[in-house]
Amino acid sequence: MLKLDKAISDELLLGLVRSTIRGIEAKDCFYNQLHYVNRKFVEAHANALLDIVVAALQDIHPGICRDDIAYVNDFVAPVNLKNSAVRPVTELNKANKYQWHVDSIDQWLGPCYNLWIPLYRQSALEKLSEQPLFEVMTSEQVPSLYGNNNIPKTNFLIDGATQAPDYLGLAQEFTGIEIEKLRDSYLYHDAKGKIHILPKSDMQSTTVVKPQLGDAYIFRANQFHSSGPSEFERIGVAMKFIITNPKYGFKEHDEFRFPPPFAGWEGLFTGCYAQFKDFTSFKKYIDFSIVGEQLELRNNQDKLNNICVVLSEIEQELAHYIEHGSFPSLAHQAEQEMEVGFL
């Protein structure tokens, strides 16, 4: 994972926040992680965003340029916000933390890279600590999780410490590994369904700690990543880009079956690629796909509202910073909220 210090200008960041608010309010997106909510923003600022990605990838792919990369999707990931999980989560994960996983797109075609931009309001800073709020594990750091050509052996990891005794008992029967060791490990199944473990003592990762607004991070989509243990409240806005030039590694992976066409954003993107063999046709069908998302979006209006409340505060703080060179004090913000309440 590469950290890009202040890669996003204040004005571009403010525009991204406003775009996200408008897209959510209009329900112009998928429900699951609000995919494609910022597609029009990405289109309008394509050169600036592609230049950020190109600059970050020069050491990995020397000579790469805008023409060698294409936009795949964008999404929104609120973490530690109350009632804001815009995706299926269990009761044990009310904070909507993302567990260790890889993105599925790279098993069909790629390579793909995620540009991750953390957003937060100033009142959240009291919980910003040295604990990681985002982590990435590469094949160099944990080679046992990757097979030939650095392809991950599984899509996600299961924390043994969070599993019920019955599950651990079954895992012990399948693996012959003592339950205490299973609790101190992550479990996963390979392509054949066989259970393996990754002891937590063997894990190494690159972490995000104390990001500044405007920082961005880029990592390969097939690298394991997770939210990290931090209780810091944030909204991650991410954009995914695919390398399209075989010179820099583009490849279709025939050993993996594509998802059904139009099954989620993945089926939309891969279905259009399989049909038209290009990286832009899918854009014509996003609006069509979003029509089918409206019921679920309406049924989760409270979550959308909660996300927009936080984004609106971030918008106001960024606008103040751009105009005055500093963020408004929390006391000043409280006074403004009281004045609005009296009105």
Phi and psi restraints in degrees (value plus and minus 20) as a CYANA .aco file:
   2 LEU   PHI    -125.2   -85.2
   2 LEU   PSI     112.0   152.0
   3 LYS   PHI    -112.8   -72.8
   3 LYS   PSI     110.5   150.5
   4 LEU   PHI    -132.9   -92.9
   4 LEU   PSI      78.7   118.7
   5 ASP   PHI     -85.4   -45.4
   5 ASP   PSI     104.0   144.0
   6 LYS   PHI      26.5    66.5
   6 LYS   PSI      22.7    62.7
   7 ALA   PHI     -92.7   -52.7
   7 ALA   PSI     -45.2    -5.2
   8 ILE   PHI    -121.0   -81.0
   8 ILE   PSI      98.6   138.6
   9 SER   PHI     -83.8   -43.8
   9 SER   PSI     138.5   178.5
  10 ASP   PHI     -77.6   -37.6
  10 ASP   PSI     -62.7   -22.7
  11 GLU   PHI     -87.5   -47.5
  11 GLU   PSI     -60.4   -20.4
  12 LEU   PHI     -87.1   -47.1
  12 LEU   PSI     -58.8   -18.8
  13 LEU   PHI     -84.7   -44.7
  13 LEU   PSI     -63.3   -23.3
  14 LEU   PHI     -82.3   -42.3
  14 LEU   PSI     -61.4   -21.4
  15 GLY   PHI     -82.6   -42.6
  15 GLY   PSI     -57.5   -17.5
  16 LEU   PHI     -85.2   -45.2
  16 LEU   PSI     -62.8   -22.8
  17 VAL   PHI     -82.1   -42.1
  17 VAL   PSI     -67.0   -27.0
  18 ARG   PHI     -83.9   -43.9
  18 ARG   PSI     -59.0   -19.0
  19 SER   PHI     -82.2   -42.2
  19 SER   PSI     -61.7   -21.7
  20 THR   PHI     -84.9   -44.9
  20 THR   PSI     -62.2   -22.2
  21 ILE   PHI     -81.2   -41.2
  21 ILE   PSI     -69.5   -29.5
  22 ARG   PHI     -80.8   -40.8
  22 ARG   PSI     -62.6   -22.6
  23 GLY   PHI     -85.6   -45.6
  23 GLY   PSI     -59.3   -19.3
  24 ILE   PHI     -88.6   -48.6
  24 ILE   PSI     -65.3   -25.3
  25 GLU   PHI     -80.4   -40.4
  25 GLU   PSI     -55.5   -15.5
  26 ALA   PHI    -105.1   -65.1
  26 ALA   PSI     -24.1    15.9
  27 LYS   PHI      34.3    74.3
  27 LYS   PSI      19.9    59.9
  28 ASP   PHI    -114.9   -74.9
  28 ASP   PSI      41.3    81.3
  29 CYS   PHI    -189.1  -149.1
  29 CYS   PSI     150.7   190.7
  30 PHE   PHI     -94.1   -54.1
  30 PHE   PSI     140.8   180.8
  31 TYR   PHI     -95.8   -55.8
  31 TYR   PSI     -68.7   -28.7
  32 ASN   PHI     -82.8   -42.8
  32 ASN   PSI      86.6   126.6
  33 GLN   PHI      38.8    78.8
  33 GLN   PSI       0.0    40.0
  34 LEU   PHI      34.1    74.1
  34 LEU   PSI      20.0    60.0
  35 HIS   PHI     -75.3   -35.3
  35 HIS   PSI     118.9   158.9
  36 TYR   PHI      51.0    91.0
  36 TYR   PSI      -5.4    34.6
  37 VAL   PHI     -85.5   -45.5
  37 VAL   PSI     -45.7    -5.7
  38 ASN   PHI    -131.1   -91.1
  38 ASN   PSI       1.3    41.3
  39 ARG   PHI     -82.1   -42.1
  39 ARG   PSI     -55.7   -15.7
  40 LYS   PHI     -92.4   -52.4
  40 LYS   PSI     -53.9   -13.9
  41 PHE   PHI     -85.2   -45.2
  41 PHE   PSI     -64.2   -24.2
  42 VAL   PHI     -81.6   -41.6
  42 VAL   PSI     -61.5   -21.5
  43 GLU   PHI     -82.4   -42.4
  43 GLU   PSI     -62.6   -22.6
  44 ALA   PHI     -91.0   -51.0
  44 ALA   PSI     -48.5    -8.5
  45 HIS   PHI    -138.0   -98.0
  45 HIS   PSI      11.4    51.4
  46 ALA   PHI     -78.3   -38.3
  46 ALA   PSI     -65.3   -25.3
  47 ASN   PHI     -82.6   -42.6
  47 ASN   PSI     -65.0   -25.0
  48 ALA   PHI     -83.5   -43.5
  48 ALA   PSI     -63.2   -23.2
  49 LEU   PHI     -90.3   -50.3
  49 LEU   PSI     -62.7   -22.7
  50 LEU   PHI     -83.9   -43.9
  50 LEU   PSI     -56.8   -16.8
  51 ASP   PHI     -83.3   -43.3
  51 ASP   PSI     -56.3   -16.3
  52 ILE   PHI     -83.9   -43.9
  52 ILE   PSI     -64.8   -24.8
  53 VAL   PHI     -87.5   -47.5
  53 VAL   PSI     -64.8   -24.8
  54 VAL   PHI     -78.8   -38.8
  54 VAL   PSI     -65.3   -25.3
  55 ALA   PHI     -82.2   -42.2
  55 ALA   PSI     -58.7   -18.7
  56 ALA   PHI     -89.3   -49.3
  56 ALA   PSI     -49.3    -9.3
  57 LEU   PHI    -114.7   -74.7
  57 LEU   PSI     -19.0    21.0
  58 GLN   PHI     -80.5   -40.5
  58 GLN   PSI     -57.7   -17.7
  59 ASP   PHI     -89.3   -49.3
  59 ASP   PSI     -51.5   -11.5
  60 ILE   PHI    -102.9   -62.9
  60 ILE   PSI     -61.1   -21.1
  61 HIS   PHI    -149.5  -109.5
  61 HIS   PSI      57.1    97.1
  62 PRO   PHI     -76.8   -36.8
  62 PRO   PSI     112.1   152.1
  63 GLY   PHI      72.3   112.3
  63 GLY   PSI     -24.9    15.1
  64 ILE   PHI     -83.5   -43.5
  64 ILE   PSI     126.8   166.8
  65 CYS   PHI    -158.1  -118.1
  65 CYS   PSI     158.8   198.8
  66 ARG   PHI     -73.1   -33.1
  66 ARG   PSI     -59.6   -19.6
  67 ASP   PHI     -87.7   -47.7
  67 ASP   PSI     -31.5     8.5
  68 ASP   PHI    -116.5   -76.5
  68 ASP   PSI     -15.3    24.7
  69 ILE   PHI    -153.5  -113.5
  69 ILE   PSI     126.3   166.3
  70 ALA   PHI    -157.6  -117.6
  70 ALA   PSI     130.3   170.3
  71 TYR   PHI     -91.9   -51.9
  71 TYR   PSI     116.9   156.9
  72 VAL   PHI    -130.2   -90.2
  72 VAL   PSI     -72.9   -32.9
  73 ASN   PHI    -186.1  -146.1
  73 ASN   PSI     156.7   196.7
  74 ASP   PHI    -163.3  -123.3
  74 ASP   PSI     137.4   177.4
  75 PHE   PHI    -177.3  -137.3
  75 PHE   PSI     150.2   190.2
  76 VAL   PHI    -146.5  -106.5
  76 VAL   PSI     112.5   152.5
  77 ALA   PHI    -150.3  -110.3
  77 ALA   PSI      70.9   110.9
  78 PRO   PHI     -95.0   -55.0
  78 PRO   PSI     115.9   155.9
  79 VAL   PHI    -151.6  -111.6
  79 VAL   PSI     113.5   153.5
  80 ASN   PHI      48.1    88.1
  80 ASN   PSI      -1.8    38.2
  81 LEU   PHI    -115.6   -75.6
  81 LEU   PSI     117.6   157.6
  82 LYS   PHI     -86.6   -46.6
  82 LYS   PSI     111.7   151.7
  83 ASN   PHI      28.5    68.5
  83 ASN   PSI      39.8    79.8
  84 SER   PHI    -160.6  -120.6
  84 SER   PSI      -3.8    36.2
  85 ALA   PHI     -98.8   -58.8
  85 ALA   PSI      78.9   118.9
  86 VAL   PHI    -110.8   -70.8
  86 VAL   PSI      37.1    77.1
  87 ARG   PHI    -192.4  -152.4
  87 ARG   PSI     144.5   184.5
  88 PRO   PHI     -87.8   -47.8
  88 PRO   PSI     105.4   145.4
  89 VAL   PHI    -156.7  -116.7
  89 VAL   PSI     139.6   179.6
  90 THR   PHI    -108.4   -68.4
  90 THR   PSI     148.6   188.6
  91 GLU   PHI     -81.9   -41.9
  91 GLU   PSI     -44.9    -4.9
  92 LEU   PHI     -97.5   -57.5
  92 LEU   PSI     -27.1    12.9
  93 ASN   PHI    -146.9  -106.9
  93 ASN   PSI      30.7    70.7
  94 LYS   PHI     -85.7   -45.7
  94 LYS   PSI     -41.6    -1.6
  95 ALA   PHI     -98.3   -58.3
  95 ALA   PSI     -24.9    15.1
  96 ASN   PHI      40.2    80.2
  96 ASN   PSI      20.3    60.3
  97 LYS   PHI     -98.5   -58.5
  97 LYS   PSI     120.9   160.9
  98 TYR   PHI    -108.1   -68.1
  98 TYR   PSI     103.0   143.0
  99 GLN   PHI     -98.8   -58.8
  99 GLN   PSI     150.9   190.9
 100 TRP   PHI     -79.3   -39.3
 100 TRP   PSI     104.3   144.3
 101 HIS   PHI    -179.4  -139.4
 101 HIS   PSI     147.9   187.9
 102 VAL   PHI    -139.4   -99.4
 102 VAL   PSI     135.8   175.8
 103 ASP   PHI     -99.6   -59.6
 103 ASP   PSI     121.1   161.1
 104 SER   PHI     -93.5   -53.5
 104 SER   PSI     -43.8    -3.8
 105 ILE   PHI     -76.0   -36.0
 105 ILE   PSI     -56.9   -16.9
 106 ASP   PHI     -89.3   -49.3
 106 ASP   PSI     -36.1     3.9
 107 GLN   PHI    -101.8   -61.8
 107 GLN   PSI     -28.3    11.7
 108 TRP   PHI    -125.1   -85.1
 108 TRP   PSI     -66.6   -26.6
 109 LEU   PHI    -180.8  -140.8
 109 LEU   PSI     134.9   174.9
 110 GLY   PHI     146.2   186.2
 110 GLY   PSI    -184.9  -144.9
 111 PRO   PHI     -99.5   -59.5
 111 PRO   PSI     131.3   171.3
 112 CYS   PHI    -137.5   -97.5
 112 CYS   PSI     131.2   171.2
 113 TYR   PHI    -150.7  -110.7
 113 TYR   PSI     121.0   161.0
 114 ASN   PHI    -119.6   -79.6
 114 ASN   PSI     111.2   151.2
 115 LEU   PHI    -122.8   -82.8
 115 LEU   PSI      90.0   130.0
 116 TRP   PHI    -128.1   -88.1
 116 TRP   PSI     107.4   147.4
 117 ILE   PHI    -144.5  -104.5
 117 ILE   PSI      90.4   130.4
 118 PRO   PHI    -101.4   -61.4
 118 PRO   PSI     115.3   155.3
 119 LEU   PHI    -139.6   -99.6
 119 LEU   PSI     123.9   163.9
 120 TYR   PHI    -179.1  -139.1
 120 TYR   PSI     134.4   174.4
 121 ARG   PHI    -111.6   -71.6
 121 ARG   PSI     137.5   177.5
 122 GLN   PHI     -83.7   -43.7
 122 GLN   PSI     -51.2   -11.2
 123 SER   PHI     -86.5   -46.5
 123 SER   PSI     -36.2     3.8
 124 ALA   PHI    -100.2   -60.2
 124 ALA   PSI     -34.3     5.7
 125 LEU   PHI     -83.8   -43.8
 125 LEU   PSI     -40.7    -0.7
 126 GLU   PHI     -82.8   -42.8
 126 GLU   PSI     -41.2    -1.2
 127 LYS   PHI    -123.6   -83.6
 127 LYS   PSI     -10.5    29.5
 128 LEU   PHI    -102.9   -62.9
 128 LEU   PSI      96.5   136.5
 129 SER   PHI    -149.8  -109.8
 129 SER   PSI    -186.5  -146.5
 130 GLU   PHI    -100.2   -60.2
 130 GLU   PSI     -23.1    16.9
 131 GLN   PHI     -91.6   -51.6
 131 GLN   PSI     118.7   158.7
 132 PRO   PHI     -83.8   -43.8
 132 PRO   PSI     118.7   158.7
 133 LEU   PHI    -127.2   -87.2
 133 LEU   PSI     -23.6    16.4
 134 PHE   PHI    -178.8  -138.8
 134 PHE   PSI     122.4   162.4
 135 GLU   PHI    -160.2  -120.2
 135 GLU   PSI     129.1   169.1
 136 VAL   PHI    -154.8  -114.8
 136 VAL   PSI     116.2   156.2
 137 MET   PHI    -136.2   -96.2
 137 MET   PSI     104.1   144.1
 138 THR   PHI    -117.2   -77.2
 138 THR   PSI     151.0   191.0
 139 SER   PHI     -86.3   -46.3
 139 SER   PSI     -47.5    -7.5
 140 GLU   PHI     -91.7   -51.7
 140 GLU   PSI     -54.8   -14.8
 141 GLN   PHI     -98.3   -58.3
 141 GLN   PSI     -57.8   -17.8
 142 VAL   PHI    -156.0  -116.0
 142 VAL   PSI      55.6    95.6
 143 PRO   PHI     -82.5   -42.5
 143 PRO   PSI     -43.4    -3.4
 144 SER   PHI     -86.8   -46.8
 144 SER   PSI     -38.0     2.0
 145 LEU   PHI    -106.4   -66.4
 145 LEU   PSI     -25.2    14.8
 146 TYR   PHI    -144.0  -104.0
 146 TYR   PSI     126.3   166.3
 147 GLY   PHI    -127.4   -87.4
 147 GLY   PSI    -165.8  -125.8
 148 ASN   PHI     -82.2   -42.2
 148 ASN   PSI     123.2   163.2
 149 ASN   PHI      38.9    78.9
 149 ASN   PSI       6.6    46.6
 150 ASN   PHI      39.9    79.9
 150 ASN   PSI       9.1    49.1
 151 ILE   PHI    -103.2   -63.2
 151 ILE   PSI     108.2   148.2
 152 PRO   PHI     -79.7   -39.7
 152 PRO   PSI     124.1   164.1
 153 LYS   PHI     -99.3   -59.3
 153 LYS   PSI     -34.9     5.1
 154 THR   PHI    -171.8  -131.8
 154 THR   PSI     151.4   191.4
 155 ASN   PHI    -117.1   -77.1
 155 ASN   PSI     -42.6    -2.6
 156 PHE   PHI    -175.4  -135.4
 156 PHE   PSI     141.4   181.4
 157 LEU   PHI    -134.7   -94.7
 157 LEU   PSI     126.3   166.3
 158 ILE   PHI    -132.6   -92.6
 158 ILE   PSI     102.9   142.9
 159 ASP   PHI     -94.3   -54.3
 159 ASP   PSI      93.8   133.8
 160 GLY   PHI     -79.5   -39.5
 160 GLY   PSI     -49.8    -9.8
 161 ALA   PHI     -88.5   -48.5
 161 ALA   PSI     -38.2     1.8
 162 THR   PHI    -119.6   -79.6
 162 THR   PSI     -19.5    20.5
 163 GLN   PHI    -113.4   -73.4
 163 GLN   PSI     130.4   170.4
 164 ALA   PHI     -89.8   -49.8
 164 ALA   PSI     134.3   174.3
 165 PRO   PHI     -75.2   -35.2
 165 PRO   PSI     -58.1   -18.1
 166 ASP   PHI     -81.8   -41.8
 166 ASP   PSI     -61.7   -21.7
 167 TYR   PHI     -84.6   -44.6
 167 TYR   PSI     -64.9   -24.9
 168 LEU   PHI     -84.6   -44.6
 168 LEU   PSI     -54.0   -14.0
 169 GLY   PHI     -83.5   -43.5
 169 GLY   PSI     -62.9   -22.9
 170 LEU   PHI     -84.8   -44.8
 170 LEU   PSI     -61.9   -21.9
 171 ALA   PHI     -82.2   -42.2
 171 ALA   PSI     -56.6   -16.6
 172 GLN   PHI     -85.0   -45.0
 172 GLN   PSI     -61.2   -21.2
 173 GLU   PHI     -81.4   -41.4
 173 GLU   PSI     -60.6   -20.6
 174 PHE   PHI     -93.5   -53.5
 174 PHE   PSI     -54.6   -14.6
 175 THR   PHI    -126.9   -86.9
 175 THR   PSI     -43.0    -3.0
 176 GLY   PHI      55.7    95.7
 176 GLY   PSI      -8.0    32.0
 177 ILE   PHI    -114.9   -74.9
 177 ILE   PSI     117.9   157.9
 178 GLU   PHI     -80.1   -40.1
 178 GLU   PSI     126.3   166.3
 179 ILE   PHI     -80.0   -40.0
 179 ILE   PSI     -59.3   -19.3
 180 GLU   PHI     -81.3   -41.3
 180 GLU   PSI     -58.2   -18.2
 181 LYS   PHI     -90.4   -50.4
 181 LYS   PSI     -55.9   -15.9
 182 LEU   PHI     -82.1   -42.1
 182 LEU   PSI     -59.4   -19.4
 183 ARG   PHI     -84.3   -44.3
 183 ARG   PSI     -50.7   -10.7
 184 ASP   PHI    -112.9   -72.9
 184 ASP   PSI      -0.8    39.2
 185 SER   PHI    -155.9  -115.9
 185 SER   PSI     147.4   187.4
 186 TYR   PHI    -119.7   -79.7
 186 TYR   PSI     117.8   157.8
 187 LEU   PHI    -123.4   -83.4
 187 LEU   PSI     128.9   168.9
 188 TYR   PHI    -174.8  -134.8
 188 TYR   PSI     139.4   179.4
 189 HIS   PHI    -135.8   -95.8
 189 HIS   PSI     122.9   162.9
 190 ASP   PHI    -106.2   -66.2
 190 ASP   PSI    -193.3  -153.3
 191 ALA   PHI     -82.4   -42.4
 191 ALA   PSI     -42.2    -2.2
 192 LYS   PHI    -113.9   -73.9
 192 LYS   PSI     -22.2    17.8
 193 GLY   PHI      71.5   111.5
 193 GLY   PSI     -16.7    23.3
 194 LYS   PHI     -97.4   -57.4
 194 LYS   PSI     117.0   157.0
 195 ILE   PHI    -103.7   -63.7
 195 ILE   PSI     114.2   154.2
 196 HIS   PHI    -149.5  -109.5
 196 HIS   PSI     149.1   189.1
 197 ILE   PHI    -149.2  -109.2
 197 ILE   PSI     133.2   173.2
 198 LEU   PHI    -141.3  -101.3
 198 LEU   PSI      83.2   123.2
 199 PRO   PHI     -77.1   -37.1
 199 PRO   PSI     117.6   157.6
 200 LYS   PHI     -81.7   -41.7
 200 LYS   PSI     -47.0    -7.0
 201 SER   PHI     -88.0   -48.0
 201 SER   PSI     -38.3     1.7
 202 ASP   PHI    -113.2   -73.2
 202 ASP   PSI     -21.9    18.1
 203 MET   PHI    -102.6   -62.6
 203 MET   PSI     114.7   154.7
 204 GLN   PHI    -150.1  -110.1
 204 GLN   PSI     125.4   165.4
 205 SER   PHI    -171.1  -131.1
 205 SER   PSI     140.9   180.9
 206 THR   PHI    -119.8   -79.8
 206 THR   PSI     114.0   154.0
 207 THR   PHI    -141.5  -101.5
 207 THR   PSI     137.5   177.5
 208 VAL   PHI    -126.5   -86.5
 208 VAL   PSI     101.3   141.3
 209 VAL   PHI    -152.4  -112.4
 209 VAL   PSI     109.1   149.1
 210 LYS   PHI      32.9    72.9
 210 LYS   PSI      40.8    80.8
 211 PRO   PHI     -91.9   -51.9
 211 PRO   PSI     133.6   173.6
 212 GLN   PHI    -118.5   -78.5
 212 GLN   PSI     129.1   169.1
 213 LEU   PHI     -80.1   -40.1
 213 LEU   PSI     110.1   150.1
 214 GLY   PHI      83.0   123.0
 214 GLY   PSI     -37.1     2.9
 215 ASP   PHI     -89.4   -49.4
 215 ASP   PSI     130.6   170.6
 216 ALA   PHI    -158.8  -118.8
 216 ALA   PSI     139.4   179.4
 217 TYR   PHI    -155.5  -115.5
 217 TYR   PSI     120.4   160.4
 218 ILE   PHI    -148.0  -108.0
 218 ILE   PSI     116.1   156.1
 219 PHE   PHI    -171.9  -131.9
 219 PHE   PSI     138.3   178.3
 220 ARG   PHI     -89.8   -49.8
 220 ARG   PSI     116.3   156.3
 221 ALA   PHI     -85.8   -45.8
 221 ALA   PSI     -42.1    -2.1
 222 ASN   PHI    -113.7   -73.7
 222 ASN   PSI      -6.4    33.6
 223 GLN   PHI    -112.1   -72.1
 223 GLN   PSI     118.4   158.4
 224 PHE   PHI     -83.9   -43.9
 224 PHE   PSI     112.8   152.8
 225 HIS   PHI    -163.6  -123.6
 225 HIS   PSI     135.7   175.7
 226 SER   PHI    -174.1  -134.1
 226 SER   PSI     149.9   189.9
 227 SER   PHI     -92.8   -52.8
 227 SER   PSI     -47.2    -7.2
 228 GLY   PHI      66.2   106.2
 228 GLY   PSI     146.1   186.1
 229 PRO   PHI    -100.9   -60.9
 229 PRO   PSI     -29.9    10.1
 230 SER   PHI     -77.9   -37.9
 230 SER   PSI     122.6   162.6
 231 GLU   PHI    -110.5   -70.5
 231 GLU   PSI     -12.9    27.1
 232 PHE   PHI     -84.0   -44.0
 232 PHE   PSI     109.3   149.3
 233 GLU   PHI     -99.8   -59.8
 233 GLU   PSI     109.0   149.0
 234 ARG   PHI    -176.7  -136.7
 234 ARG   PSI     144.4   184.4
 235 ILE   PHI    -143.9  -103.9
 235 ILE   PSI      93.6   133.6
 236 GLY   PHI    -108.1   -68.1
 236 GLY   PSI     105.0   145.0
 237 VAL   PHI    -127.8   -87.8
 237 VAL   PSI     106.1   146.1
 238 ALA   PHI    -147.9  -107.9
 238 ALA   PSI     132.8   172.8
 239 MET   PHI    -152.4  -112.4
 239 MET   PSI     118.3   158.3
 240 LYS   PHI    -129.9   -89.9
 240 LYS   PSI     115.1   155.1
 241 PHE   PHI    -147.1  -107.1
 241 PHE   PSI     125.2   165.2
 242 ILE   PHI    -134.5   -94.5
 242 ILE   PSI     118.8   158.8
 243 ILE   PHI     -98.5   -58.5
 243 ILE   PSI     105.4   145.4
 244 THR   PHI    -124.0   -84.0
 244 THR   PSI     -29.2    10.8
 245 ASN   PHI    -118.1   -78.1
 245 ASN   PSI     101.1   141.1
 246 PRO   PHI     -75.8   -35.8
 246 PRO   PSI     -46.2    -6.2
 247 LYS   PHI     -78.3   -38.3
 247 LYS   PSI     -51.3   -11.3
 248 TYR   PHI    -127.8   -87.8
 248 TYR   PSI      -0.9    39.1
 249 GLY   PHI      88.5   128.5
 249 GLY   PSI     -18.7    21.3
 250 PHE   PHI     -79.9   -39.9
 250 PHE   PSI     116.9   156.9
 251 LYS   PHI    -178.8  -138.8
 251 LYS   PSI     124.0   164.0
 252 GLU   PHI    -111.6   -71.6
 252 GLU   PSI     118.2   158.2
 253 HIS   PHI    -122.7   -82.7
 253 HIS   PSI      83.3   123.3
 254 ASP   PHI     -91.6   -51.6
 254 ASP   PSI     -36.8     3.2
 255 GLU   PHI     -96.8   -56.8
 255 GLU   PSI     -29.2    10.8
 256 PHE   PHI    -133.6   -93.6
 256 PHE   PSI     112.2   152.2
 257 ARG   PHI     -95.4   -55.4
 257 ARG   PSI     112.5   152.5
 258 PHE   PHI     -85.6   -45.6
 258 PHE   PSI     133.4   173.4
 259 PRO   PHI     -89.5   -49.5
 259 PRO   PSI     141.2   181.2
 260 PRO   PHI     -79.1   -39.1
 260 PRO   PSI     123.3   163.3
 261 PRO   PHI     -75.0   -35.0
 261 PRO   PSI     114.7   154.7
 262 PHE   PHI      48.2    88.2
 262 PHE   PSI      -3.4    36.6
 263 ALA   PHI    -108.6   -68.6
 263 ALA   PSI      73.8   113.8
 264 GLY   PHI      50.6    90.6
 264 GLY   PSI    -196.6  -156.6
 265 TRP   PHI     -84.8   -44.8
 265 TRP   PSI     -52.5   -12.5
 266 GLU   PHI     -82.8   -42.8
 266 GLU   PSI     -66.4   -26.4
 267 GLY   PHI     -85.6   -45.6
 267 GLY   PSI     -53.1   -13.1
 268 LEU   PHI     -82.6   -42.6
 268 LEU   PSI     -69.7   -29.7
 269 PHE   PHI     -89.4   -49.4
 269 PHE   PSI     -71.5   -31.5
 270 THR   PHI     -90.4   -50.4
 270 THR   PSI     -53.6   -13.6
 271 GLY   PHI     -83.0   -43.0
 271 GLY   PSI     -63.3   -23.3
 272 CYS   PHI     -89.6   -49.6
 272 CYS   PSI     -56.3   -16.3
 273 TYR   PHI     -84.8   -44.8
 273 TYR   PSI     -65.0   -25.0
 274 ALA   PHI     -81.5   -41.5
 274 ALA   PSI     -55.9   -15.9
 275 GLN   PHI     -98.1   -58.1
 275 GLN   PSI     -65.3   -25.3
 276 PHE   PHI    -128.7   -88.7
 276 PHE   PSI     -31.2     8.8
 277 LYS   PHI      35.1    75.1
 277 LYS   PSI      22.4    62.4
 278 ASP   PHI    -161.8  -121.8
 278 ASP   PSI     159.4   199.4
 279 PHE   PHI    -136.6   -96.6
 279 PHE   PSI      -0.9    39.1
 280 THR   PHI    -147.8  -107.8
 280 THR   PSI     -41.7    -1.7
 281 SER   PHI     -78.9   -38.9
 281 SER   PSI     -51.1   -11.1
 282 PHE   PHI     -79.7   -39.7
 282 PHE   PSI     -46.9    -6.9
 283 LYS   PHI     -83.2   -43.2
 283 LYS   PSI     -48.6    -8.6
 284 LYS   PHI     -87.1   -47.1
 284 LYS   PSI     -41.6    -1.6
 285 TYR   PHI    -130.1   -90.1
 285 TYR   PSI     -15.4    24.6
 286 ILE   PHI     -84.5   -44.5
 286 ILE   PSI     -67.3   -27.3
 287 ASP   PHI     -78.8   -38.8
 287 ASP   PSI     -61.9   -21.9
 288 PHE   PHI     -79.1   -39.1
 288 PHE   PSI     -63.2   -23.2
 289 SER   PHI     -88.9   -48.9
 289 SER   PSI     -55.6   -15.6
 290 ILE   PHI     -87.8   -47.8
 290 ILE   PSI     -47.0    -7.0
 291 VAL   PHI     -75.7   -35.7
 291 VAL   PSI     -61.1   -21.1
 292 GLY   PHI     -93.2   -53.2
 292 GLY   PSI     -27.0    13.0
 293 GLU   PHI    -114.3   -74.3
 293 GLU   PSI     -30.2     9.8
 294 GLN   PHI     -83.0   -43.0
 294 GLN   PSI     -59.2   -19.2
 295 LEU   PHI     -82.3   -42.3
 295 LEU   PSI     -66.1   -26.1
 296 GLU   PHI     -88.0   -48.0
 296 GLU   PSI     -56.3   -16.3
 297 LEU   PHI     -83.3   -43.3
 297 LEU   PSI     -64.7   -24.7
 298 ARG   PHI     -84.5   -44.5
 298 ARG   PSI     -58.1   -18.1
 299 ASN   PHI     -88.6   -48.6
 299 ASN   PSI     -34.8     5.2
 300 ASN   PHI    -139.3   -99.3
 300 ASN   PSI      13.6    53.6
 301 GLN   PHI     -78.0   -38.0
 301 GLN   PSI     -54.7   -14.7
 302 ASP   PHI     -82.2   -42.2
 302 ASP   PSI     -58.2   -18.2
 303 LYS   PHI     -88.3   -48.3
 303 LYS   PSI     -62.3   -22.3
 304 LEU   PHI     -80.9   -40.9
 304 LEU   PSI     -61.0   -21.0
 305 ASN   PHI     -82.6   -42.6
 305 ASN   PSI     -63.3   -23.3
 306 ASN   PHI     -81.9   -41.9
 306 ASN   PSI     -60.4   -20.4
 307 ILE   PHI     -87.0   -47.0
 307 ILE   PSI     -61.8   -21.8
 308 CYS   PHI     -87.6   -47.6
 308 CYS   PSI     -53.2   -13.2
 309 VAL   PHI     -79.3   -39.3
 309 VAL   PSI     -66.5   -26.5
 310 VAL   PHI     -87.4   -47.4
 310 VAL   PSI     -63.7   -23.7
 311 LEU   PHI     -82.8   -42.8
 311 LEU   PSI     -55.4   -15.4
 312 SER   PHI     -85.6   -45.6
 312 SER   PSI     -57.3   -17.3
 313 GLU   PHI     -85.3   -45.3
 313 GLU   PSI     -62.4   -22.4
 314 ILE   PHI     -82.6   -42.6
 314 ILE   PSI     -60.7   -20.7
 315 GLU   PHI     -78.5   -38.5
 315 GLU   PSI     -68.2   -28.2
 316 GLN   PHI     -83.2   -43.2
 316 GLN   PSI     -60.2   -20.2
 317 GLU   PHI     -88.0   -48.0
 317 GLU   PSI     -61.0   -21.0
 318 LEU   PHI     -86.0   -46.0
 318 LEU   PSI     -61.7   -21.7
 319 ALA   PHI     -81.1   -41.1
 319 ALA   PSI     -61.3   -21.3
 320 HIS   PHI     -83.2   -43.2
 320 HIS   PSI     -62.1   -22.1
 321 TYR   PHI     -84.0   -44.0
 321 TYR   PSI     -62.9   -22.9
 322 ILE   PHI     -84.4   -44.4
 322 ILE   PSI     -58.0   -18.0
 323 GLU   PHI     -99.4   -59.4
 323 GLU   PSI     -58.9   -18.9
 324 HIS   PHI    -132.3   -92.3
 324 HIS   PSI     -30.2     9.8
 325 GLY   PHI      61.7   101.7
 325 GLY   PSI     -12.3    27.7
 326 SER   PHI    -173.4  -133.4
 326 SER   PSI     138.6   178.6
 327 PHE   PHI    -101.9   -61.9
 327 PHE   PSI     128.5   168.5
 328 PRO   PHI     -85.0   -45.0
 328 PRO   PSI     125.5   165.5
 329 SER   PHI     -88.7   -48.7
 329 SER   PSI     135.1   175.1
 330 LEU   PHI     -83.5   -43.5
 330 LEU   PSI     -52.9   -12.9
 331 ALA   PHI     -85.3   -45.3
 331 ALA   PSI     -61.4   -21.4
 332 HIS   PHI     -84.4   -44.4
 332 HIS   PSI     -59.8   -19.8
 333 GLN   PHI     -84.2   -44.2
 333 GLN   PSI     -60.0   -20.0
 334 ALA   PHI     -83.5   -43.5
 334 ALA   PSI     -60.0   -20.0
 335 GLU   PHI     -82.9   -42.9
 335 GLU   PSI     -62.3   -22.3
 336 GLN   PHI     -82.9   -42.9
 336 GLN   PSI     -60.7   -20.7
 337 GLU   PHI     -84.7   -44.7
 337 GLU   PSI     -56.4   -16.4
 338 MET   PHI     -87.8   -47.8
 338 MET   PSI     -60.1   -20.1
 339 GLU   PHI     -83.3   -43.3
 339 GLU   PSI     -61.7   -21.7
 340 VAL   PHI     -81.8   -41.8
 340 VAL   PSI     -59.5   -19.5
 341 GLY   PHI     -83.7   -43.7
 341 GLY   PSI     -59.8   -19.8
 342 PHE   PHI     -88.8   -48.8
 342 PHE   PSI     -53.9   -13.9
